[in-house]
Amino acid sequence: MIEVVLLDCDRATAGSADRADLLAHALGRLGALGVDVVLHASGPIDDVERLGRRAQGPGRLFVWSSSAPEVLEVGPSGSTAVATPYDSLPGRSPEVWARRQLVGAGGPDSLGVVTEIAGLDAIAAALSAFPPMVGDAAWRLEVNGFDPRREGDVEAWMTVGNGRSGTRGSLEEGREESSPGVFVAGVFGGADDDPDGPELAKGPEWTRLHPQAAGESVDLDAGSATEHRRVLDLRQAVVFRTWRQELDSGGRWNFRSARFASLCDREVMALLAEARVDGADEAAAVSLGGEIPPPASDGAVASVETRGDDARITFSVEARHGGTASFAIASDSDGQGRLERLVAVERAAGADGQGATGGAEEALDRGRAAGMSTVHARHRRAWRDRWRHCDVVVDGDAESQEALRFSLYHLISAADPEGDLASVGARAMTGPGYRGHVFWDTEIFVLPFFTWTHPATARALLAYRYRTLPGARAKAARLGYGGALYPWESADTGDEVTPETIALPDGTVLTILTGLQEHHISADVAWAAWHHWQVTADHDFLVTMGAEMIVETARFWVTRARVGDDGRHHIDEVIGPDEYHEGVDDNAYTNVMARWNLRAAVAVCDLVPKLAPDDGGDLRSRLGIGADEIEQWEAVAANLVDGFDPDSQLYEQYEGFFDLENIRAVDLAPRPFTGEMVVGVDRLRHTQVVKQADVLMLAHMLPGAVGGDVALANYRYYEPRTCHGSSLSPAIHAAVAARVGALDEAMTYFQAAAGLDLRDHMGNAAKGVHIATMGGLWQAAVFGFGGVQPESGGVQPECDGVRIDPRLPRGWDRLAFPVRWRGTLIDVDATADTLRLHLDGPARVAVGGSASSLLERGTFVATAAEDGGWSALEGVNMR
């Protein structure tokens, strides 16, 4: 799949004045199709400005002249010098520059080198016909054949989404085994008597087709399939399907389709399908269109209003006690087996919100005016830009590479950088699992990926928590506390929506206490807000939203803690991340995070007036913060019990944990396993069997405070006791194991997390992908094996450096990824022997255990030292 074209202008335009006009025309076609073109020549290129005026987005036009010192980007408004790295110098290869700066890791087929204008026209013609699939297998997830037992898993894997909507990868013609779903972010509904709370409302099945040949319906049962293949093209976020079948009625059925949810225009989704019948005695008439099924009016959906016909139809979906979503769908058929369908969605959340205003139809009109090829080109270009700033490359381990890109695809597909209406649910929008509810998963597992690669999305997710802060205040007040206690499960309003009971596989009904006792979520949200500011230096966020969230959650902890007979502050009756042990006192994770939260509140009260003396200086008066309250935060933080024993260097998970029956999960059964099923419900709570990382979450989230020998001691104690009954556990263990130097164990856990969905290790992938595990997998690669973390832990505002200390596991020959630190993009490229960093701006960077130093834009290299660390960074090819 061509993404960038390199044209030799010395040959392509030589000898003919007319060729310049032909070149301008070809550049316009490729630009409209999203292809970047690099013109290179030995000397100046004539009439560059005129070529730029003919250039059309989303593709870009670059000019490389061996006689010029810089590469130019040329557009309708003129030319500008590109801020290029070392390999743009005269004498360097334009192909190397184009591959590194424009293609990235897109694969060998992403760059086309041509010497004739006819080659440009051929590429444009190929892209205009039917969306081409990426050629590099490292960018494809393929499913061959049809297995009804795995269809639910495949539908979750093959979801197309863009943070605004998510559409499961169901077959276009429908199947009895199918569980189709079209979800709109932030639009929840539910009956008053539903004990499980609100759920994401569904939209119409816009991908539904009704294939017919000679008037007879065609499906997988109507003959013998000779090929059935679905491909999730991760590079351009398109799901392709190829279906060939010998029909019972005679002839060979040939079908192909492509679908996507636009990342450029998030209101738009698209489906392109083609079918024909070969080998029949007579040409068989083929049709694909037909009725689009509306969502059922039950559960979350109160009513559906339909207008129009098969060619253009609108659905207005009203959620029960919730928001609304309006869909506008246009299907264009050529009458010969080709169908193009564009879909647009508009949403309005909340029972008190405004209804649809016609935005869906306006978006649909925009898409139709642009045309399917341009809609796809803009989408493809948007994904290419996102991959440039987040892709993780692993050489030497194809399975790890597949799992990482699969995870990043779903992470990007799950979140919307525009607005505060929605956050990311536990299964994103890939299935009905957890009804779309938002947990701590978002802030701790998902959000760091965006904070370090796409800060706008991270800020939008945090803005959702700021919007729902009134609900958190109301929950705290309802339970008799001050400040803000975020709900354990949240939907659209920020109210607590955790169900009260759950049925186990053996029929046992358990009372759910997480909504009443799992209070660490307030500190988790505060940590995410501070971490986002620390990494991005987004002062406006901290001043306008983050500081208030940190202060209000600190106020909760002051009222939540009590003074015991020993004179120390304690936090009773809580559930930590290990949900096997309920109603415990002084959970180490909860208490340490509460202490951190209180100190962060003290820090922001001092910091915000300095960051924004005009706009943020009134933080104390705006929130009614007095000097005595700040002193109280400091006092409670200093006096709070944390369960740490300096002699053993262990944190006791909670008061009395070390007195429980000392059995280890590793000795009971192959892990992962569900503790209730192996140990028994009644016995489990009296043992040291741990569901998931609890104390070890501290080593992961606060490595500056719980690192080194302390992290290692706690890893060695708690790792064998953890059964990994939660999907959240393996990736965190991988990250912590890598940081403490247990690389083989880290790789075992990394592989377990990687197979959670693709190998269905938990047996529930059909309910939707485990989006937190996917975020955790990125963290295991970047924070664990990549060794990336803020230079200083805790809440020191002066921490402005990033530490990078890669440790590659066996089997990984190379690990490369970008991170963004305080506005500067840092490309990290590591092998066992060499660490290469490229910065597109200034940043303070520390390598290994050394202190940070300020680096300017450029490329720097360190080599592995005998002591296991890294040498000092040295600049290369500096300008």
C-alpha positions in Angstrom: 0.0 0.0 0.0 1.7 3.1 -1.2 1.8 6.0 1.3 4.7 8.0 0.0 6.0 8.5 -3.6 9.6 9.5 -4.5 9.8 11.1 -8.0 13.1 11.7 -9.8 12.3 15.1 -11.4 15.6 15.1 -13.4 14.1 12.3 -15.5 10.4 12.8 -15.1 10.3 16.4 -16.4 13.2 16.4 -18.8 12.7 17.2 -22.5 9.1 18.4 -22.5 7.4 21.6 -21.5 4.1 19.7 -21.4 5.3 17.3 -18.8 5.2 20.0 -16.1 1.5 20.3 -16.6 1.1 16.5 -16.5 3.1 16.5 -13.3 0.9 19.1 -11.6 -2.2 17.1 -12.5 -0.8 13.9 -11.2 0.3 15.6 -7.9 -3.2 16.9 -7.5 -4.7 13.4 -7.8 -2.2 11.8 -5.4 -2.7 14.6 -2.9 -6.4 14.1 -2.9 -5.8 10.4 -2.2 -3.6 11.1 0.9 -0.3 10.2 -0.7 2.8 12.3 0.2 5.1 13.1 -2.8 8.8 13.9 -2.6 10.2 15.6 -5.7 14.0 15.2 -5.8 16.5 16.6 -8.2 20.1 17.4 -8.5 19.4 21.1 -8.9 16.5 23.6 -8.4 13.1 22.4 -9.5 11.3 24.9 -11.8 7.9 26.4 -10.9 7.7 24.9 -7.4 5.1 27.4 -6.3 2.7 26.5 -9.2 3.0 22.9 -8.3 2.2 23.7 -4.7 -0.9 25.6 -5.7 -2.1 22.4 -7.5 -1.4 20.3 -4.4 -4.5 19.1 -2.6 -4.7 17.6 0.9 -4.5 15.4 2.7 -1.4 14.4 0.9 1.6 16.7 1.1 4.3 17.8 -1.4 8.0 18.0 -0.5 10.9 19.2 -2.5 14.4 17.8 -2.1 17.2 19.4 -4.1 20.7 18.2 -3.6 21.8 21.8 -4.0 19.6 23.2 -1.2 20.3 23.0 2.5 16.8 22.0 3.6 13.8 20.1 2.5 10.8 22.2 1.6 7.1 21.5 2.1 5.1 23.2 -0.6 1.4 24.0 -0.5 -1.2 26.5 -1.8 0.1 29.2 0.6 3.8 28.8 -0.4 6.8 26.8 0.8 8.3 26.4 4.2 11.5 24.7 5.4 10.8 21.4 7.1 12.4 21.0 10.5 14.4 18.0 9.4 16.9 15.8 11.3 20.4 15.1 10.3 19.7 13.0 7.3 18.2 15.9 5.3 21.7 17.4 4.7 22.9 17.7 1.2 24.4 14.4 -0.1 22.1 12.3 2.1 19.6 10.0 0.4 16.1 11.4 -0.2 14.8 7.8 0.0 16.3 7.4 3.5 14.8 10.7 4.6 11.3 9.8 3.2 11.3 6.4 4.7 12.4 7.7 8.2 10.3 10.9 8.4 7.2 10.1 6.3 6.8 6.4 6.2 8.2 5.3 9.6 7.6 1.6 10.2 5.0 1.3 7.4 6.8 -1.5 5.6 8.7 -1.9 2.4 5.6 -1.4 0.2 4.7 1.9 1.7 7.3 3.9 -0.3 7.1 3.9 -4.1 10.1 5.2 -6.2 9.1 6.3 -9.7 11.0 7.9 -12.6 8.0 8.7 -14.9 4.8 10.7 -14.4 2.9 7.7 -15.8 4.0 5.9 -12.6 2.2 8.5 -10.5 -1.0 8.1 -12.6 -0.8 4.3 -12.1 -0.6 4.7 -8.4 -3.5 7.1 -8.3 -5.6 4.8 -10.4 -4.9 1.8 -8.1 -5.8 3.8 -5.0 -9.0 5.1 -6.5 -10.5 1.7 -7.5 -10.8 -0.2 -4.2 -8.9 0.5 -1.0 -5.6 -1.4 -1.1 -4.5 -3.6 1.8 -1.2 -3.1 3.5 1.4 -5.6 2.2 3.5 -6.0 5.3 2.3 -8.9 7.4 3.5 -7.2 10.5 0.6 -4.7 10.1 -2.2 -7.3 9.5 -4.3 -9.5 11.8 -5.8 -12.2 9.7 -8.6 -14.7 10.4 -9.1 -17.4 7.8 -12.2 -19.5 7.5 -15.3 -19.3 9.7 -15.6 -20.9 13.1 -18.9 -20.2 14.8 -17.4 -20.9 18.2 -14.9 -18.1 17.8 -17.1 -15.6 15.9 -17.8 -13.5 19.0 -14.0 -13.1 19.6 -13.4 -12.2 16.0 -16.2 -9.6 16.0 -14.5 -8.0 19.0 -11.1 -8.1 17.4 -12.4 -6.6 14.1 -14.2 -3.7 15.7 -13.8 -0.4 13.8 -13.9 2.7 16.0 -12.7 6.2 16.4 -13.6 7.1 20.0 -16.9 8.5 18.8 -18.4 5.2 17.8 -17.5 1.5 17.7 -18.9 -1.2 15.3 -18.2 -4.8 15.9 -16.8 -6.9 13.1 -19.9 -8.9 12.3 -20.4 -10.4 8.9 -22.3 -8.1 6.5 -25.0 -10.7 5.7 -25.6 -11.6 9.4 -25.4 -14.9 11.2 -27.2 -16.7 13.9 -23.9 -17.0 15.8 -23.3 -13.2 15.5 -23.5 -10.6 18.2 -23.5 -7.3 16.2 -23.2 -4.1 18.0 -22.9 -0.4 17.1 -22.1 1.7 20.1 -21.9 5.5 20.5 -19.6 6.8 23.1 -21.3 8.5 26.1 -24.9 7.6 25.1 -26.2 5.4 28.0 -29.7 4.2 28.9 -31.3 1.7 31.1 -34.6 0.7 32.8 -35.3 1.9 36.3 -35.4 -1.7 37.6 -32.3 -2.9 35.9 -30.0 -4.0 38.7 -26.9 -3.8 36.5 -27.3 -0.1 35.9 -27.2 1.8 32.6 -25.5 0.5 29.4 -24.3 1.9 26.2 -27.2 2.2 23.7 -26.9 0.5 20.4 -27.4 2.0 16.9 -28.6 0.5 13.6 -26.5 -2.2 12.0 -25.1 0.0 9.3 -22.9 -2.7 7.9 -25.8 -5.0 7.1 -26.0 -6.2 3.5 -28.4 -8.6 1.7 -26.3 -10.4 -0.9 -28.3 -11.9 -3.7 -27.3 -13.7 -7.0 -30.1 -14.2 -9.6 -32.7 -13.4 -6.9 -31.4 -15.9 -4.4 -29.9 -15.0 -1.1 -26.2 -15.8 -0.6 -24.6 -16.7 2.7 -21.9 -19.0 3.9 -24.4 -21.9 3.9 -25.4 -21.4 0.2 -22.6 -23.6 -1.2 -19.0 -24.4 -0.4 -16.6 -21.6 0.6 -13.3 -21.8 -1.2 -11.9 -18.7 0.6 -13.1 -16.7 3.5 -10.6 -14.3 5.0 -11.0 -11.2 7.2 -8.0 -8.9 7.7 -7.7 -6.1 10.2 -5.3 -3.7 8.5 -3.8 -2.1 11.5 -1.8 0.4 9.5 -4.8 2.2 8.0 -7.5 0.9 10.4 -9.7 -0.8 7.8 -11.3 -4.2 8.0 -11.2 -6.2 4.8 -13.1 -9.3 3.9 -12.6 -11.6 1.0 -15.2 -14.4 0.4 -15.2 -16.8 -2.5 -17.7 -19.6 -2.7 -19.0 -22.3 -5.1 -22.8 -21.7 -5.2 -25.3 -24.5 -5.0 -27.1 -22.8 -7.9 -23.9 -22.8 -10.0 -21.2 -20.3 -10.5 -18.6 -18.8 -8.3 -19.4 -16.1 -5.8 -16.7 -13.4 -5.4 -17.2 -10.8 -2.7 -14.9 -8.3 -1.1 -15.6 -5.4 1.4 -13.8 -2.8 3.3 -15.1 -0.8 6.3 -13.7 1.9 8.6 -14.7 4.5 11.1 -13.0 7.7 10.1 -10.3 9.1 12.4 -10.3 12.3 10.4 -14.0 13.1 10.6 -15.1 11.1 13.6 -18.8 11.5 12.8 -18.3 9.4 9.6 -18.2 5.6 9.0 -17.9 3.9 5.7 -18.5 0.6 3.9 -17.5 -0.4 0.4 -18.5 -3.8 -1.0 -18.3 -5.5 -4.4 -19.7 -8.8 -5.6 -19.9 -10.8 -8.8 -20.7 -14.3 -10.0 -18.2 -16.0 -12.4 -18.6 -19.2 -14.3 -22.4 -19.4 -14.6 -24.1 -20.3 -17.8 -25.7 -16.9 -17.8 -24.6 -13.7 -16.2 -26.3 -13.6 -12.8 -27.7 -10.3 -11.5 -26.0 -9.4 -8.2 -27.3 -7.1 -5.6 -26.1 -6.2 -2.1 -28.5 -3.5 -0.7 -31.5 -3.8 1.4 -33.0 -2.9 4.8 -30.7 -1.8 7.6 -32.0 -3.2 10.9 -32.7 -0.7 13.6 -31.7 -1.4 17.2 -34.3 -3.1 19.3 -36.4 -0.8 21.5 -35.7 -2.5 24.8 -33.1 -2.3 27.6 -31.0 0.9 27.0 -33.1 2.0 24.0 -36.4 3.7 24.7 -37.4 4.4 21.1 -36.2 4.5 17.5 -37.6 6.9 14.9 -36.9 6.0 11.2 -37.2 8.2 8.2 -36.3 7.7 4.5 -35.7 4.7 2.3 -32.9 2.2 1.5 -31.0 4.9 -0.5 -30.9 7.4 2.3 -32.3 6.8 5.8 -32.0 8.4 9.2 -32.4 6.8 12.6 -33.0 8.7 15.8 -32.2 6.6 18.8 -33.4 7.8 22.2 -31.8 6.1 25.2 -33.9 5.3 28.2 -33.3 8.0 30.8 -30.2 8.9 28.8 -29.0 10.6 25.7 -29.8 10.4 22.0 -27.9 9.4 18.9 -28.9 10.3 15.3 -27.6 8.3 12.3 -27.8 9.4 8.7 -27.0 6.6 6.1 -26.6 6.9 2.4 -26.1 3.8 0.1 -25.1 4.2 -3.5 -25.2 1.2 -5.8 -24.1 1.0 -9.4 -26.5 -1.8 -10.1 -23.7 -4.2 -11.0 -22.7 -5.5 -7.6 -20.8 -2.5 -6.1 -22.2 -0.6 -3.1 -20.8 2.4 -1.3 -22.3 3.4 2.0 -21.5 6.4 4.1 -22.8 6.8 7.7 -22.7 9.8 10.0 -23.6 9.9 13.7 -24.5 12.8 16.0 -24.9 12.3 19.7 -26.3 14.2 22.6 -25.8 12.9 26.1 -27.9 13.1 29.3 -31.6 13.0 29.8 -31.5 16.8 30.1 -29.4 17.4 27.0 -30.5 18.8 23.8 -31.6 16.4 21.0 -30.0 16.0 17.6 -29.7 19.2 15.6 -29.1 17.8 12.1 -25.4 17.4 12.5 -25.5 13.8 11.2 -27.1 14.8 7.9 -24.6 17.6 7.5 -21.7 15.3 8.1 -23.1 12.8 5.7 -23.5 15.5 3.0 -19.8 16.5 3.6 -18.7 12.9 3.1 -20.7 12.4 0.0 -19.5 15.7 -1.5 -15.9 14.6 -0.9 -16.4 11.1 -2.2 -15.5 7.7 -0.8 -11.9 7.8 -2.0 -11.2 11.1 -0.3 -13.0 10.1 2.9 -10.8 7.0 3.0 -7.6 9.0 2.1 -8.1 11.4 4.9 -8.8 8.5 7.3 -5.7 6.7 6.2 -3.6 9.8 6.5 -4.9 10.5 10.0 -3.9 7.0 11.1 -0.5 7.3 9.5 0.2 10.4 11.5 -1.0 8.7 14.7 1.3 5.7 14.1 4.2 8.0 13.6 3.8 9.2 17.1 3.0 6.0 19.0 4.1 2.9 17.1 6.2 0.4 19.1 8.6 -1.7 16.9 9.9 -5.0 18.1 12.5 -6.8 16.0 12.9 -10.5 16.5 9.5 -11.4 18.0 6.6 -11.4 15.5 4.0 -12.4 18.1 5.0 -9.5 20.5 4.9 -7.1 17.5 1.4 -8.3 16.5 0.1 -8.0 20.0 1.5 -4.5 20.5 0.1 -3.1 17.3 -3.2 -4.8 17.9 -3.4 -3.2 21.3 -2.4 0.3 20.0 -5.0 0.0 17.3 -7.7 -0.6 19.8 -6.4 2.1 22.2 -6.5 4.8 19.5 -9.9 3.5 18.3 -11.4 3.8 21.8 -10.8 7.4 22.7 -11.9 10.8 21.4 -9.7 13.9 21.8 -12.6 16.2 21.3 -14.9 17.0 24.2 -15.6 15.6 27.7 -18.8 13.6 27.0 -17.3 10.2 27.3 -14.4 8.2 28.6 -13.1 4.7 27.8 -15.1 1.8 29.2 -13.6 -1.5 30.4 -14.2 -3.2 27.0 -14.1 0.1 25.0 -16.8 -0.1 22.3 -16.0 -3.6 21.1 -18.7 -5.5 23.0 -21.3 -5.4 25.8 -18.9 -6.3 28.6 -19.3 -4.2 31.7 -22.1 -2.3 29.9 -19.6 0.4 28.8 -18.9 1.5 32.4 -15.8 3.4 33.2 -13.4 2.1 36.0 -10.0 3.0 37.3 -8.8 1.1 34.3 -9.0 4.3 32.3 -6.8 6.5 34.5 -4.2 3.9 35.5 -3.9 1.6 32.5 -5.2 3.4 29.4 -4.6 7.1 30.0 -0.7 6.9 30.3 -0.5 5.8 26.7 -2.2 8.9 25.6 -0.4 11.2 28.0 2.9 10.1 26.6 1.9 9.9 22.9 -1.2 12.0 22.3 -1.8 14.5 25.1 -5.0 16.0 23.6 -6.7 12.7 24.0 -5.5 12.3 27.6 -6.7 15.7 28.4 -10.2 14.9 27.0 -10.4 11.8 29.2 -9.4 13.7 32.3 -12.0 16.4 31.3 -14.6 13.7 31.6 -13.6 13.2 35.2 -13.7 17.0 35.8 -17.2 17.2 34.2 -18.4 14.4 36.5 -16.7 15.9 39.7 -20.2 17.0 41.0 -21.2 13.3 41.0 -18.0 12.4 43.0 -18.8 15.1 45.5 -22.3 13.9 45.9 -21.2 10.3 46.5 -18.7 11.4 49.2 -21.4 13.4 50.9 -23.9 10.6 50.7 -21.5 8.3 52.6 -20.8 11.0 55.2 -17.4 12.3 53.9 -16.1 15.6 52.5 -14.5 16.3 49.2 -14.9 14.0 46.2 -15.2 10.2 46.0 -15.3 9.0 42.4 -17.7 6.2 41.6 -16.1 2.8 41.1 -18.3 2.4 38.0 -19.3 5.5 36.1 -21.4 6.1 33.0 -22.6 9.4 31.6 -23.5 11.4 34.7 -20.7 10.5 37.1 -23.1 8.8 39.5 -22.2 5.5 41.1 -23.6 2.7 38.8 -21.9 -0.4 40.3 -24.3 -3.3 40.5 -25.0 -4.7 43.9 -24.7 -8.5 43.1 -23.0 -10.8 40.6 -23.5 -14.5 39.8 -20.4 -16.7 39.6 -20.1 -19.5 36.9 -21.3 -22.1 39.5 -24.4 -20.1 40.3 -23.2 -18.6 43.5 -24.5 -15.0 44.0 -22.1 -12.6 45.5 -22.7 -9.2 47.0 -20.6 -6.5 45.3 -19.0 -4.1 47.7 -16.6 -2.3 45.3 -19.0 0.6 44.9 -19.0 1.1 48.6 -15.4 0.3 49.6 -13.0 0.5 46.6 -12.1 4.1 47.4 -8.6 4.2 45.9 -10.1 5.3 42.7 -10.2 8.9 43.9 -6.4 8.8 44.4 -6.1 7.1 41.0 -7.8 10.0 39.3 -5.7 12.5 41.2 -2.5 10.6 40.2 -3.6 10.6 36.5 -4.2 14.4 36.6 -0.8 15.1 38.2 1.0 12.6 36.0 -0.5 14.2 32.9 0.7 17.6 33.9 4.1 16.3 34.9 4.7 14.7 31.5 3.0 17.3 29.3 3.6 20.5 31.2 0.0 21.4 30.3 -0.3 24.3 32.7 -3.7 25.3 31.5 -5.0 21.8 32.3 -3.6 21.9 35.8 -4.9 25.4 36.5 -8.4 24.9 35.1 -9.2 21.3 35.9 -6.4 19.2 37.4 -5.8 21.2 40.6 -9.4 21.1 41.6 -9.7 17.3 41.1 -6.5 16.9 43.2 -7.7 19.2 46.0 -11.2 17.7 46.2 -10.0 14.1 46.4 -7.5 15.2 49.1 -10.4 16.6 51.1 -12.0 13.2 50.8 -9.0 11.4 52.3 -8.8 13.8 55.3 -12.4 13.0 56.2 -12.0 9.3 55.4 -9.0 8.7 57.7 -9.5 8.3 61.4 -7.1 8.6 64.4 -6.6 5.3 66.2 -5.7 4.5 69.7 -2.0 4.5 68.6 -2.3 8.2 67.6 -1.8 7.3 63.9 -4.2 7.9 61.1 -5.9 4.8 59.6 -8.3 4.1 56.7 -10.7 1.3 57.5 -13.2 -0.9 55.6 -11.8 -0.6 52.1 -11.0 -2.9 49.2 -7.7 -2.5 47.4 -6.9 -3.7 43.9 -7.0 -7.2 45.3 -10.8 -7.7 45.4 -10.6 -11.1 47.1 -10.1 -9.3 50.4 -13.0 -7.0 51.2 -13.6 -4.6 54.1 -9.9 -4.6 55.2 -8.1 -1.9 57.2 -5.1 0.1 56.1 -4.7 -1.4 52.7 -1.1 -0.4 51.7 -2.0 0.7 48.2 -4.9 2.8 49.3 -3.1 4.4 52.1 0.1 5.2 50.2 -1.9 6.6 47.3 -4.0 8.7 49.7 -0.8 10.1 51.3 0.5 10.8 47.8 -2.8 12.5 47.0 -2.7 14.7 50.1 0.9 15.8 49.3 -0.1 16.5 45.7 -2.8 18.8 46.9 -0.3 20.7 49.0 2.0 21.0 46.0 -0.7 22.3 43.6 -1.8 25.0 46.1 1.8 26.4 45.9 2.3 25.7 42.2 -0.8 27.0 40.5 -0.4 30.6 41.5 3.1 30.5 40.1 2.0 28.9 36.8 -0.9 31.3 36.2 -0.7 34.3 38.5 -3.5 36.1 36.7 -5.9 33.2 36.0 -5.0 30.6 38.7 -3.9 32.7 41.6 -7.4 32.5 43.1 -7.3 28.7 43.5 -7.4 29.0 47.3 -10.2 31.5 47.4 -12.1 29.8 44.6 -12.1 26.5 46.5 -12.1 28.0 50.0 -8.7 26.6 50.9 -7.2 28.1 54.1 -3.7 27.7 55.5 -5.1 25.5 58.3 -6.6 23.1 55.8 -3.2 22.7 54.0 -1.5 22.1 57.3 -4.1 19.4 58.0 -3.3 17.7 54.6 0.4 17.7 55.5 -0.3 16.3 59.0 -2.6 13.5 57.9 -0.1 12.5 55.1 2.8 12.4 57.6 0.8 10.4 60.1 -0.9 7.9 57.9 -0.1 4.2 58.4 1.3 2.5 55.4 2.3 -1.0 56.6 5.9 -0.8 55.5 8.6 -2.8 57.5 12.1 -1.3 56.9 13.7 -4.6 58.1 12.1 -6.9 55.5 11.4 -4.0 53.1 7.9 -5.4 52.6 4.6 -3.6 52.6 1.9 -5.6 54.4 -1.0 -5.6 51.9 -3.3 -4.6 54.8 -3.4 -5.0 58.5 -3.3 -8.7 59.4 -2.5 -9.9 55.9 0.7 -11.6 57.1 -1.4 -13.6 59.7 -3.6 -15.2 57.0 -3.1 -18.8 55.8 0.2 -18.6 54.0 -0.6 -20.4 50.8 0.8 -19.4 47.4 -1.2 -19.3 44.2 1.8 -20.7 42.3 1.5 -23.9 44.4 -2.2 -24.5 43.8 -2.9 -24.6 40.1 -1.5 -23.3 36.8 -2.0 -19.6 36.6 -4.1 -17.6 35.8 -7.0 -19.0 37.7 -10.1 -17.7 39.5 -9.5 -17.8 43.2 -13.1 -18.6 44.1 -13.1 -21.7 41.9 -9.8 -23.1 43.1 -9.7 -22.2 46.7 -13.4 -21.7 47.5 -15.3 -18.5 48.3 -15.3 -18.9 52.1 -11.7 -20.0 52.4 -10.2 -17.5 49.9 -10.6 -14.4 52.0 -8.6 -16.1 54.8 -5.6 -16.9 52.7 -2.7 -14.9 51.2 -3.9 -15.7 47.6 -4.0 -12.3 45.8 -6.3 -11.6 42.8 -4.0 -9.1 41.0 -1.2 -6.7 41.6 -2.0 -4.7 44.8 1.2 -3.7 46.6 3.0 -4.1 43.3 0.8 -1.3 41.8 2.8 1.1 44.0 6.1 -0.1 42.5 4.6 0.5 39.1 2.9 3.9 39.7 5.4 5.4 42.1 8.7 4.0 41.0 10.6 6.9 42.5 9.1 6.2 46.0 8.8 2.4 45.8 11.7 1.2 43.7 15.0 -0.5 43.8 15.4 -3.1 46.6 12.0 -2.3 48.0 10.3 -3.1 44.7 12.3 -6.3 44.3 11.5 -7.5 47.8 7.8 -7.0 47.3 7.8 -8.5 43.9 9.5 -11.7 45.2 6.9 -11.9 48.0 3.7 -11.1 46.2 4.3 -12.5 42.8 4.0 -16.2 43.7 0.9 -15.4 45.8 -1.0 -13.8 42.9 -3.3 -16.0 40.8 -4.0 -13.3 38.2 -7.8 -13.7 38.4 -8.1 -10.2 36.8 -7.1 -9.3 33.3 -5.3 -6.2 34.8 -2.6 -8.3 36.5 -0.2 -9.8 33.9 0.8 -6.6 32.2 1.6 -4.8 35.4 3.7 -7.8 36.6 5.6 -7.7 33.3 6.4 -4.0 33.8 7.4 -4.4 37.4 9.5 -7.5 36.7 11.3 -5.7 34.0 12.1 -2.8 36.3 13.5 -5.1 39.0 15.7 -7.0 36.4 13.6 -10.2 36.2 13.5 -10.1 32.4 12.6 -13.7 31.8 9.7 -13.5 34.2 8.7 -10.2 32.7 8.6 -11.7 29.2 6.4 -14.6 30.5 3.9 -12.1 31.9 4.1 -10.0 28.7 3.2 -13.0 26.6 0.3 -13.8 29.0 -1.0 -10.3 28.6 -0.5 -10.4 24.9 -2.6 -13.5 24.5 -5.4 -12.3 26.8 -7.6 -11.4 23.8 -5.9 -12.9 20.8 -5.7 -16.3 22.5 -8.7 -15.7 24.7 -6.9 -16.6 27.9 -9.8 -15.4 30.1 -12.5 -17.1 28.0 -14.5 -13.9 27.6 -13.0 -12.0 24.6 -16.4 -12.2 22.8 -17.7 -9.6 25.3 -15.1 -7.1 24.0 -11.4 -6.6 24.1 -9.7 -5.9 27.5 -8.7 -2.4 26.8 -6.9 -1.9 30.1 -4.6 -4.9 29.3 -3.8 -3.3 26.0 -2.8 -0.1 27.8 -0.8 -2.2 30.3 0.9 -4.0 27.4 2.2 -0.6 26.1 3.3 0.3 29.6 5.1 -3.0 29.9 7.0 -2.4 26.7 7.7 1.3 27.2 7.9 1.7 31.0 9.2 -1.8 31.7 11.5 -2.9 28.9 12.0 0.6 27.6 12.8 2.0 31.1 10.9 5.3 30.6 9.8 7.2 33.7 9.9 10.7 35.1 13.3 11.4 36.5 12.0 12.0 40.0 9.1 10.3 41.7 6.7 11.8 44.2 5.1 15.2 43.7 8.2 17.4 43.1 7.1 20.2 40.8 10.7 20.8 39.8 10.9 17.4 38.1 11.4 18.3 34.5 13.5 15.4 33.2 12.7 12.0 31.7 14.7 8.9 32.5 15.3 6.3 29.8 16.9 3.0 30.7 16.1 0.2 28.3 16.4 -3.5 29.2 15.5 -5.8 26.4 14.3 -9.3 27.0 15.8 -12.3 25.3 14.3 -12.7 21.8 13.9 -8.9 21.2 16.7 -7.7 19.0 15.5 -4.1 18.9 12.9 -2.0 20.6 11.9 1.4 19.2 9.1 3.8 20.2 8.4 7.5 20.4 7.3 9.3 23.6 6.5 13.0 24.0 8.0 14.7 27.0 6.9 18.3 27.7 6.2 19.0 24.1 9.3 17.4 22.6 9.0 14.1 20.6 11.7 11.7 21.6 12.3 8.7 19.4 13.9 5.9 21.4 15.7 3.1 19.5 17.4 0.5 21.6 19.3 -2.8 21.1 21.2 -4.7 23.7 24.4 -2.7 22.8 23.2 0.7 21.6 20.7 3.3 22.6 19.8 6.0 20.1 17.6 9.0 20.9 16.3 11.6 18.4 14.7 14.7 19.8 12.7 17.2 17.7 13.2 19.9 20.4 14.9 20.5 23.7 14.3 18.2 26.7 16.1 17.2 29.9 17.0 13.5 29.6 18.7 11.0 31.9 20.0 7.7 30.6 20.4 4.8 33.0 21.2 5.9 36.5 22.9 9.2 35.5 21.6 12.6 36.2 19.6 14.4 33.5 21.1 17.0 31.2 19.5 19.4 28.8 19.6 18.2 25.2 18.8 20.3 22.2 17.2 19.0 19.0 19.3 16.3 17.4 20.4 12.7 17.6 22.3 11.2 20.5 23.8 7.8 21.1 24.9 5.8 24.2 26.5 2.4 24.4 26.0 -0.4 26.9 28.4 -0.3 29.8 30.0 -3.3 31.5 28.0 -2.6 34.8 24.7 -3.0 32.9 24.1 0.7 32.5 24.7 3.1 29.7 27.6 5.4 28.7 27.0 9.2 28.5 25.0 10.3 25.5 27.0 11.7 22.6 25.6 13.9 19.9 25.9 12.7 16.3 25.5 14.6 13.0 24.9 17.8 14.9 24.0 20.9 12.8 
